């Protein structure tokens, strides 16, 4: 290749992030939220309900259902969760179902690192060779960029909550990242690349995203056919075969469904741009900079492969009413694309990113600590009043382990800030270490110091407990809940232990009790044959409550 690359990297710039520090980053990001909480509304609890319906024998493997309502989309994620529940009977079912999805997130992080590593090893991605030597070595350069890609993914705000849920989208994320790895590793790891693409697209289709799988397969086949690498061109039949397998899986599992809708843009035309702005931060400005600085290299693998991996979910999100869950599938590829901006960033831009991260995440950490102090010590009283107002009925409790984890995480953040700002750093990944560390810190503090109040506010267990108290003296055969959300139905079935009927209307239901959602300002008409027994509501709901009805026997 005759064109000089825009990357000018001396040998000292290709330092790798210490492996212990990298592992601590990943641990602080993955582990919080795995333990000590209930499934949260809405998608998290709904997906767990479908998994539990299979594991507990309430529904067949081919048709998981909550209160008689079958699941839509791919079945693979529900099978994975159900198998985990059955394989780990000594664990609480929600925790057992969550563990394989936590491992899936670990897999995503690892695959992003290796994808960037293999792409950065190609000749077109290498930095300019100096006249008298001293440029970064190829493998060291690739390893340093891979560290940056991993940090960019950890720093992505959109992955923070959605990546820690027990939902089909996390299995889709693993599959799309596996496909990215297969394309990236084709010139260097022939067998692994073929196996990766052969598994990735059927897995993506079986998890509920067959259209994305087909688009990735066709795009990957185009890139492979035009590749300068012989081994990459030999990947073409495997890509086409994987695309055909994905269509077969979608047909067998009945996961092929068109969900194209753009109605929201008529009401909120800025909805999608605003989603992109915060959801993909800080990778999207770096990705744009990559496309500009490497604009003569778009046909080369280190740009075309991650660009395909991000473009397909980006279009899918646009066609699905600015779906954040569809957009999440492109975050790994965007992180890889963003990493190639690092060798071309000016020092002023890197410094601005550092200082923004320091002030923003330090302020968030201070905010978390102030509210934690108010819950434990009653000071400042205004903060405690806000907590009691937003989560009515919540009683704070002290957990020494949570305090220890919070202190260690804060100390690690202060040490990281001091290390980054004390002297000039030369490593390529230096601009992303503070954003990634800040995201990991906020997640760690929130899911340790604030876990009890977050769990109280975001789960349906307080609602179920209030309903239990109201029905304590009643003989409840089952509860009718027509038209209610799947997450509420899952809570009633698998947290409350009731038999729930959501398919029959109240005039045809044989249940002894029923739930009816209503505004607190206006009491609706009670259906014929039923009488009002009481009211229950979520602690955080200010506008609506549930009417608890009892069926008359006259």
C-alpha positions as CSV (number, residue, x, y, z in Angstrom):
1,X,0.0,0.0,0.0
2,X,1.5,3.4,-1.1
3,X,-0.7,5.8,0.9
4,X,0.9,6.8,4.3
5,X,-1.5,6.1,7.2
6,X,-2.6,8.9,9.5
7,X,-1.3,7.1,12.5
8,X,2.1,8.3,13.8
9,X,2.9,6.3,16.9
10,X,6.4,6.0,18.5
11,X,7.4,2.9,20.3
12,X,6.6,4.3,23.8
13,X,3.0,5.0,22.6
14,X,2.3,1.3,22.2
15,X,2.3,0.5,25.9
16,X,-0.3,-2.0,26.9
17,X,-2.6,-1.5,29.9
18,X,-1.4,-3.6,32.8
19,X,-3.3,-6.9,32.8
20,X,-4.3,-6.6,36.5
21,X,-5.7,-3.1,36.0
22,X,-7.6,-4.4,32.9
23,X,-9.1,-7.3,34.8
24,X,-10.1,-5.0,37.7
25,X,-11.8,-2.7,35.2
26,X,-13.8,-5.6,33.8
27,X,-14.6,-7.0,37.2
28,X,-15.9,-3.7,38.5
29,X,-18.1,-3.4,35.4
30,X,-19.5,-6.9,35.2
31,X,-19.9,-8.1,38.8
32,X,-22.1,-5.3,40.3
33,X,-25.7,-6.1,39.7
34,X,-25.3,-9.9,39.4
35,X,-26.0,-10.6,43.0
36,X,-28.4,-9.4,45.7
37,X,-31.3,-8.0,43.6
38,X,-34.6,-9.0,42.0
39,X,-35.3,-8.8,38.3
40,X,-36.2,-5.2,37.4
41,X,-39.1,-3.9,35.4
42,X,-39.7,-4.3,32.5
43,X,-37.7,-6.4,30.1
44,X,-35.5,-7.9,32.8
45,X,-38.5,-9.3,34.8
46,X,-40.4,-10.3,31.6
47,X,-37.5,-12.4,30.3
48,X,-37.0,-14.0,33.7
49,X,-40.7,-14.9,33.7
50,X,-40.4,-16.8,30.4
51,X,-37.3,-18.6,31.6
52,X,-38.9,-19.6,34.9
53,X,-42.1,-20.8,33.1
54,X,-40.0,-23.4,31.3
55,X,-37.8,-24.3,34.3
56,X,-40.7,-24.7,36.7
57,X,-42.8,-26.7,34.2
58,X,-45.5,-24.0,33.7
59,X,-45.0,-24.0,30.0
60,X,-43.3,-26.2,27.3
61,X,-39.9,-25.6,26.0
62,X,-41.2,-24.7,22.5
63,X,-43.7,-22.1,23.9
64,X,-42.6,-20.3,27.1
65,X,-45.5,-18.3,28.5
66,X,-46.4,-16.0,31.3
67,X,-50.0,-16.3,32.6
68,X,-50.9,-18.1,29.4
69,X,-49.4,-15.4,27.1
70,X,-46.7,-16.9,24.9
71,X,-43.3,-15.3,24.2
72,X,-42.5,-13.6,21.0
73,X,-39.2,-13.7,19.1
74,X,-36.3,-16.1,19.5
75,X,-36.4,-18.9,22.1
76,X,-32.6,-19.4,22.6
77,X,-32.1,-16.8,25.4
78,X,-35.1,-18.3,27.4
79,X,-33.7,-21.8,27.0
80,X,-30.3,-20.6,28.3
81,X,-31.9,-19.1,31.4
82,X,-34.1,-22.1,32.0
83,X,-31.2,-24.5,31.7
84,X,-29.3,-22.4,34.2
85,X,-32.2,-22.4,36.7
86,X,-32.5,-26.2,36.4
87,X,-28.7,-26.8,36.6
88,X,-28.3,-24.6,39.7
89,X,-31.2,-25.5,42.0
90,X,-29.3,-24.4,45.0
91,X,-29.3,-20.8,43.9
92,X,-32.2,-18.4,43.8
93,X,-33.9,-18.8,40.3
94,X,-33.3,-15.1,39.3
95,X,-29.6,-15.3,40.2
96,X,-29.2,-18.7,38.4
97,X,-30.8,-17.2,35.3
98,X,-28.6,-14.1,35.5
99,X,-25.2,-15.9,35.6
100,X,-25.0,-17.1,32.0
101,X,-25.9,-13.6,30.8
102,X,-23.1,-12.2,33.0
103,X,-20.8,-14.6,31.3
104,X,-22.2,-13.4,28.0
105,X,-21.1,-9.9,28.9
106,X,-17.6,-11.1,29.7
107,X,-17.6,-12.8,26.3
108,X,-18.5,-9.6,24.6
109,X,-15.6,-7.7,26.3
110,X,-13.1,-10.5,25.3
111,X,-14.3,-10.6,21.7
112,X,-14.1,-6.9,21.3
113,X,-10.5,-7.0,22.4
114,X,-9.5,-9.7,20.0
115,X,-11.5,-8.2,17.1
116,X,-9.6,-4.9,17.4
117,X,-6.3,-6.8,17.9
118,X,-6.6,-8.7,14.7
119,X,-7.9,-5.7,12.7
120,X,-5.0,-3.5,14.0
121,X,-2.4,-6.1,12.8
122,X,-3.2,-5.6,9.1
123,X,-0.7,-3.6,7.1
124,X,-3.2,-0.8,6.2
125,X,-3.9,-0.1,9.9
126,X,-0.2,0.1,11.0
127,X,1.4,3.4,11.9
128,X,3.9,5.2,9.6
129,X,7.4,3.7,9.6
130,X,10.0,6.2,10.8
131,X,13.1,6.9,8.7
132,X,15.5,5.9,11.4
133,X,13.2,3.4,13.3
134,X,11.6,3.9,16.6
135,X,7.9,3.4,15.5
136,X,5.6,1.1,17.4
137,X,5.9,-2.6,16.7
138,X,3.0,-4.2,15.0
139,X,1.8,-6.5,17.8
140,X,2.4,-3.9,20.5
141,X,0.5,-1.3,18.5
142,X,-2.4,-3.8,18.0
143,X,-2.5,-4.7,21.6
144,X,-2.6,-1.1,22.7
145,X,-5.4,-0.3,20.3
146,X,-7.3,-3.4,21.6
147,X,-7.0,-2.1,25.1
148,X,-8.5,1.2,23.9
149,X,-11.4,-0.6,22.2
150,X,-12.2,-2.4,25.4
151,X,-12.1,0.8,27.4
152,X,-14.3,2.5,24.8
153,X,-16.9,-0.2,25.2
154,X,-16.9,-0.1,29.0
155,X,-17.3,3.7,28.8
156,X,-20.3,3.5,26.5
157,X,-23.3,4.8,28.4
158,X,-25.8,2.8,26.4
159,X,-24.4,-0.6,27.5
160,X,-24.4,0.3,31.2
161,X,-27.9,-0.9,32.2
162,X,-29.0,-2.9,29.1
163,X,-25.8,-4.9,29.2
164,X,-26.5,-6.1,32.8
165,X,-30.0,-7.3,32.2
166,X,-31.2,-10.9,31.7
167,X,-32.8,-10.3,28.3
168,X,-32.6,-11.7,24.7
169,X,-30.8,-8.6,23.6
170,X,-27.7,-9.5,25.6
171,X,-27.6,-12.9,23.8
172,X,-28.0,-10.9,20.5
173,X,-25.1,-8.7,21.6
174,X,-22.9,-11.7,22.1
175,X,-23.8,-13.1,18.7
176,X,-23.2,-9.8,16.9
177,X,-19.8,-9.4,18.6
178,X,-18.9,-13.0,17.8
179,X,-19.6,-12.2,14.1
180,X,-17.4,-9.2,14.3
181,X,-14.6,-11.3,15.7
182,X,-15.1,-13.9,12.9
183,X,-14.7,-11.2,10.2
184,X,-11.7,-9.6,12.0
185,X,-9.8,-12.8,12.6
186,X,-10.3,-14.4,9.2
187,X,-6.7,-13.6,7.9
188,X,-5.0,-14.9,11.0
189,X,-7.3,-17.5,12.7
190,X,-8.9,-19.5,9.8
191,X,-10.6,-22.2,11.9
192,X,-11.8,-19.9,14.7
193,X,-13.1,-17.4,12.2
194,X,-15.1,-19.9,10.3
195,X,-16.6,-21.4,13.5
196,X,-17.4,-17.9,14.8
197,X,-19.4,-16.8,11.7
198,X,-21.1,-20.2,11.4
199,X,-22.4,-19.9,15.0
200,X,-23.0,-16.2,15.2
201,X,-25.7,-15.6,12.7
202,X,-27.9,-18.6,13.6
203,X,-27.5,-17.6,17.3
204,X,-28.5,-14.1,16.4
205,X,-31.6,-15.3,14.6
206,X,-32.5,-17.8,17.3
207,X,-32.3,-14.9,19.8
208,X,-34.9,-12.8,18.0
209,X,-33.0,-10.7,15.4
210,X,-33.1,-12.7,12.1
211,X,-33.2,-9.5,9.9
212,X,-30.1,-8.2,11.5
213,X,-28.4,-11.6,11.1
214,X,-29.3,-11.7,7.4
215,X,-28.1,-8.1,6.8
216,X,-24.8,-8.8,8.6
217,X,-24.3,-12.0,6.6
218,X,-24.8,-10.3,3.3
219,X,-22.6,-7.3,4.3
220,X,-19.9,-9.6,5.6
221,X,-20.0,-11.7,2.4
222,X,-19.4,-8.5,0.3
223,X,-16.5,-7.4,2.5
224,X,-14.9,-10.9,2.3
225,X,-15.3,-11.1,-1.5
226,X,-13.5,-7.8,-2.0
227,X,-10.8,-8.5,0.6
228,X,-7.1,-8.5,-0.3
229,X,-6.5,-11.4,2.0
230,X,-6.9,-14.9,0.6
231,X,-8.1,-16.4,3.9
232,X,-10.8,-13.7,4.2
233,X,-12.0,-14.5,0.7
234,X,-12.3,-18.2,1.6
235,X,-14.7,-17.2,4.4
236,X,-17.3,-16.3,1.8
237,X,-19.1,-19.7,1.6
238,X,-19.1,-20.0,5.4
239,X,-20.8,-16.6,5.6
240,X,-23.4,-17.5,3.0
241,X,-24.0,-20.8,4.8
242,X,-24.4,-19.1,8.1
243,X,-26.9,-16.7,6.6
244,X,-29.0,-19.6,5.3
245,X,-28.8,-21.3,8.7
246,X,-30.0,-18.1,10.3
247,X,-33.1,-18.1,8.1
248,X,-33.7,-21.8,8.9
249,X,-33.5,-21.1,12.7
250,X,-35.8,-18.1,12.4
251,X,-38.4,-20.3,10.6
252,X,-38.1,-23.2,13.0
253,X,-38.3,-21.1,16.1
254,X,-40.9,-18.7,14.6
255,X,-38.7,-15.7,15.4
256,X,-39.2,-13.9,12.1
257,X,-41.3,-10.8,12.6
258,X,-41.2,-7.4,11.0
259,X,-41.3,-4.7,13.6
260,X,-40.7,-1.7,11.4
261,X,-42.3,1.4,12.8
262,X,-41.3,5.1,12.5
263,X,-44.4,6.7,14.0
264,X,-42.5,8.2,16.9
265,X,-40.5,10.5,14.5
266,X,-43.7,12.3,13.6
267,X,-44.2,13.3,17.3
268,X,-40.5,13.6,18.4
269,X,-38.3,14.2,15.4
270,X,-35.2,14.6,17.6
271,X,-35.7,11.4,19.5
272,X,-33.2,9.3,17.4
273,X,-30.4,12.0,17.3
274,X,-30.7,12.5,21.0
275,X,-30.6,8.8,21.6
276,X,-27.4,8.5,19.5
277,X,-25.8,11.5,21.3
278,X,-25.9,10.0,24.8
279,X,-26.3,6.2,24.1
280,X,-23.1,6.0,22.1
281,X,-21.0,8.4,24.1
282,X,-18.0,8.7,24.1
283,X,-17.4,6.3,21.2
284,X,-19.5,8.2,18.5
285,X,-17.3,11.3,18.2
286,X,-14.2,9.1,18.1
287,X,-15.8,6.9,15.5
288,X,-16.6,10.0,13.3
289,X,-13.0,11.1,13.7
290,X,-11.8,7.7,12.6
291,X,-14.0,7.9,9.5
292,X,-12.6,11.3,8.7
293,X,-8.9,10.7,9.4
294,X,-9.0,7.2,7.7
295,X,-11.3,8.4,4.9
296,X,-8.9,6.9,2.2
297,X,-9.0,3.5,3.9
298,X,-12.8,2.8,4.1
299,X,-12.3,-0.2,1.8
300,X,-9.7,-1.7,4.2
301,X,-10.7,-4.2,6.9
302,X,-9.9,-2.1,10.0
303,X,-12.6,0.4,8.9
304,X,-15.0,-1.6,6.8
305,X,-15.6,-4.5,9.2
306,X,-16.5,-2.4,12.3
307,X,-18.4,0.1,10.1
308,X,-20.6,-2.8,8.9
309,X,-21.0,-4.0,12.5
310,X,-22.3,-0.6,13.6
311,X,-24.3,0.4,10.4
312,X,-26.7,-2.5,10.5
313,X,-27.9,-2.0,14.1
314,X,-28.0,1.7,13.4
315,X,-30.4,1.3,10.6
316,X,-32.4,-1.3,12.6
317,X,-32.7,1.2,15.4
318,X,-33.9,3.9,13.0
319,X,-36.6,1.5,11.6
320,X,-37.8,0.5,15.0
321,X,-38.8,3.8,16.5
322,X,-35.3,4.7,17.8
323,X,-34.9,1.4,19.6
324,X,-32.1,1.6,22.1
325,X,-32.0,-2.2,22.3
326,X,-31.4,-2.5,18.6
327,X,-28.7,0.2,18.7
328,X,-27.0,-1.7,21.6
329,X,-25.9,-4.4,19.1
330,X,-23.7,-1.9,17.3
331,X,-21.8,-0.7,20.4
332,X,-19.0,-3.3,20.2
333,X,-18.2,-2.5,16.6
334,X,-18.4,1.2,17.3
335,X,-15.9,0.8,20.1
336,X,-13.5,-0.9,17.7
337,X,-14.0,1.8,15.1
338,X,-13.4,4.5,17.8
339,X,-10.1,2.9,18.9
340,X,-8.5,3.7,15.5
341,X,-9.1,7.4,16.3
342,X,-6.7,7.2,19.2
343,X,-3.4,7.3,17.2
344,X,-4.6,10.5,15.5
345,X,-6.0,12.5,18.4
346,X,-4.4,15.8,19.2
347,X,-3.2,16.3,22.8
348,X,-5.7,19.1,23.4
349,X,-8.7,16.8,22.6
350,X,-7.4,14.1,24.8
351,X,-6.9,16.6,27.7
352,X,-10.5,17.9,27.2
353,X,-11.9,14.3,27.4
354,X,-9.9,13.7,30.6
355,X,-11.1,16.8,32.4
356,X,-14.7,16.3,31.4
357,X,-14.5,12.7,32.7
358,X,-12.9,13.8,36.0
359,X,-15.5,16.5,36.8
360,X,-18.5,14.6,35.5
361,X,-17.9,11.3,37.2
362,X,-16.5,12.8,40.4
363,X,-19.6,14.8,40.7
364,X,-21.8,11.7,40.2
365,X,-19.8,9.8,42.7
366,X,-20.1,12.6,45.2
367,X,-23.9,12.7,44.6
368,X,-24.1,9.0,45.3
369,X,-22.1,9.3,48.5
370,X,-24.2,12.2,49.8
371,X,-27.5,10.3,49.3
372,X,-25.9,7.2,50.9
373,X,-24.9,9.3,53.9
374,X,-28.4,10.6,54.2
375,X,-29.9,7.1,54.2
376,X,-27.4,5.9,56.8
377,X,-27.0,9.0,59.0
378,X,-30.0,11.1,58.3
379,X,-27.8,13.9,57.0
380,X,-28.3,15.9,54.9
381,X,-32.0,15.8,55.8
382,X,-33.1,17.2,52.4
383,X,-31.6,14.2,50.6
384,X,-33.3,11.7,52.9
385,X,-36.6,13.5,52.4
386,X,-36.2,13.1,48.6
387,X,-35.5,9.4,49.0
388,X,-38.6,8.8,51.2
389,X,-40.7,10.8,48.7
390,X,-39.5,8.9,45.7
391,X,-39.6,5.5,47.4
392,X,-42.4,5.5,49.9
393,X,-42.1,2.9,52.5
394,X,-38.4,2.2,52.0
395,X,-36.4,1.7,55.2
396,X,-32.6,2.0,54.8
397,X,-30.4,-0.8,56.1
398,X,-26.6,-0.9,56.6
399,X,-24.5,-3.5,54.8
400,X,-20.7,-3.4,55.7
401,X,-19.7,-5.2,52.5
402,X,-21.4,-2.5,50.4
403,X,-19.6,0.2,52.3
404,X,-16.3,-1.5,51.9
405,X,-16.8,-2.0,48.1
406,X,-17.8,1.7,47.8
407,X,-14.7,2.9,49.6
408,X,-12.4,0.7,47.6
409,X,-13.9,1.8,44.3
410,X,-13.7,5.5,45.3
411,X,-10.0,5.1,46.3
412,X,-9.3,3.3,43.0
413,X,-10.9,6.2,41.2
414,X,-8.8,8.8,43.1
415,X,-5.7,6.9,42.3
416,X,-6.6,6.6,38.7
417,X,-7.2,10.4,38.4
418,X,-3.9,11.1,40.1
419,X,-2.0,8.7,37.8
420,X,-3.6,10.2,34.7
421,X,-3.1,13.9,35.6
422,X,0.2,13.7,37.5
423,X,2.4,13.4,34.4
424,X,2.2,13.1,30.7
425,X,1.2,9.7,29.5
426,X,2.1,8.3,26.1
427,X,-0.1,5.2,25.8
428,X,-2.7,5.2,23.0
429,X,-5.5,4.2,25.4
430,X,-4.8,7.1,27.8
431,X,-7.8,9.2,26.6
432,X,-10.3,6.5,27.4
433,X,-9.0,5.3,30.8
434,X,-10.8,8.0,32.8
435,X,-14.2,7.7,30.9
436,X,-14.1,4.0,31.3
437,X,-13.0,4.2,35.0
438,X,-15.7,6.8,35.7
439,X,-18.5,4.6,34.2
440,X,-17.2,1.6,36.2
441,X,-17.1,3.7,39.4
442,X,-20.6,5.0,39.1
443,X,-22.0,1.6,38.3
444,X,-20.0,0.0,41.2
445,X,-21.2,2.7,43.7
446,X,-24.8,2.6,42.4
447,X,-25.1,-1.1,42.6
448,X,-23.4,-1.4,46.1
449,X,-24.4,1.7,48.1
450,X,-27.7,2.3,46.4
451,X,-28.7,-1.3,45.7
452,X,-31.4,-1.6,48.4
453,X,-33.2,1.5,47.3
454,X,-32.8,0.8,43.6
455,X,-34.1,-2.7,44.1
456,X,-37.0,-1.4,46.1
457,X,-37.9,1.1,43.4
458,X,-37.3,-0.9,40.3
459,X,-38.6,-4.3,41.2
460,X,-42.2,-5.5,41.5
461,X,-41.6,-7.2,44.9
462,X,-42.9,-4.3,47.0
463,X,-46.1,-4.4,45.0
464,X,-46.4,-8.2,45.4
465,X,-45.8,-7.9,49.2
466,X,-48.5,-5.3,49.5
467,X,-50.9,-7.5,47.6
468,X,-50.0,-10.5,49.9
469,X,-50.9,-8.4,52.9
470,X,-54.2,-7.4,51.4
471,X,-55.1,-10.9,50.5
472,X,-53.7,-12.5,53.6
473,X,-57.2,-13.5,54.9
474,X,-58.6,-14.4,51.5
475,X,-58.8,-17.8,49.9
476,X,-57.2,-16.9,46.5
477,X,-57.5,-19.6,43.9
478,X,-56.1,-17.4,41.1
479,X,-55.8,-13.8,40.0
480,X,-57.2,-12.4,36.8
481,X,-55.1,-9.7,35.2
482,X,-56.2,-9.1,31.7
483,X,-54.3,-6.4,29.8
484,X,-51.6,-6.1,32.4
485,X,-47.9,-5.8,31.4
486,X,-45.9,-9.1,31.1
487,X,-43.5,-7.9,33.9
488,X,-46.4,-7.6,36.4
489,X,-47.7,-11.0,35.3
490,X,-44.3,-12.5,35.9
491,X,-44.1,-10.9,39.3
492,X,-47.5,-12.3,40.3
493,X,-46.6,-15.8,39.1
494,X,-43.0,-16.2,40.1
495,X,-42.6,-13.8,43.0
496,X,-46.1,-14.0,44.4
497,X,-46.8,-17.6,43.7
498,X,-50.3,-17.1,42.4
499,X,-51.9,-18.7,39.4
500,X,-52.6,-15.9,37.0
501,X,-55.0,-15.7,34.1
502,X,-54.3,-12.9,31.6
503,X,-56.2,-14.3,28.6
504,X,-59.8,-14.3,29.9
505,X,-61.9,-11.2,30.2
506,X,-63.3,-10.5,33.7
507,X,-66.8,-11.5,32.7
508,X,-65.5,-14.9,31.7
509,X,-62.8,-15.4,34.3
510,X,-63.1,-18.2,36.9
511,X,-60.6,-16.5,39.2
512,X,-61.6,-15.4,42.7
513,X,-59.7,-12.1,42.5
514,X,-58.6,-9.6,39.8
515,X,-56.3,-6.6,39.3
516,X,-57.4,-3.6,37.4
517,X,-55.1,-0.6,36.7
518,X,-56.7,2.8,37.2
519,X,-55.8,6.4,37.8
520,X,-55.7,7.6,41.4
521,X,-57.8,10.6,40.5
522,X,-60.7,8.7,39.0
523,X,-62.2,5.5,40.2
524,X,-63.5,3.4,37.2
525,X,-66.7,1.5,37.1
526,X,-66.5,-1.9,38.8
527,X,-67.3,-4.7,36.3
528,X,-70.5,-6.6,36.9
529,X,-70.1,-9.6,39.1
530,X,-67.1,-8.1,41.0
531,X,-66.7,-6.0,44.1
532,X,-63.9,-3.7,45.2
533,X,-61.7,-5.3,47.9
534,X,-58.8,-2.7,48.1
535,X,-56.0,-0.8,46.5
536,X,-52.3,-1.5,46.0
537,X,-49.7,0.5,44.2
538,X,-46.0,0.6,43.6
539,X,-44.0,2.8,46.0
540,X,-42.8,4.9,43.1
541,X,-46.1,5.3,41.3
542,X,-47.8,8.7,42.0
543,X,-50.5,8.6,39.4
544,X,-51.9,5.0,39.1
545,X,-52.8,2.2,41.4
546,X,-54.3,-1.3,41.1
547,X,-57.9,-2.0,42.1
548,X,-58.1,-5.4,43.8
549,X,-61.4,-7.0,43.0
550,X,-63.2,-9.9,44.5
551,X,-65.6,-12.0,42.4
552,X,-69.1,-12.2,44.0
553,X,-70.6,-15.6,44.4
554,X,-74.2,-14.6,44.1
